[in-house]
């Protein structure tokens, strides 16, 4: 049953994620300029060590369009990736928290050097300007208040991630000062 639910939800989630990525890309002309020369190429994203208790993620392959945006290669027959990006996803919750707090995940990128350099630049430099989007939707006054609340939430998330990392390092069997389970 979980697999059937995943088959229904995953494609819709990937389409929304692709829209969000393209929104962030489109907001930065330098990002578009870096991606346009790679039109027609494919990025394959591999989530290494994904927990087996969770449903398998959908195919994570994106092709670069002529406009410099990304198009999700849906399940079926994605093109052969020109670039392989591997992210350690042993702890998806921590990975998500770090992403939400603005930390780029550690990545291993294999493939064409110029394409890899541009994708690495995107990961290091692109951030979603939520405040600007809120201002377009609600006006400057409400957007300012929402951005302040979001900043407080972001600070709390960063402290939570730091505390979780500290706790995890103390529980490591071979960590200095750590305990054995």
Helices and strands as residue ranges (DSSP letters): H 2-26, H 29-36, E 42-48, E 61-64, E 70-72, E 83-88, H 92-100, E 107-111, H 113-125, H 130-138, H 140-171
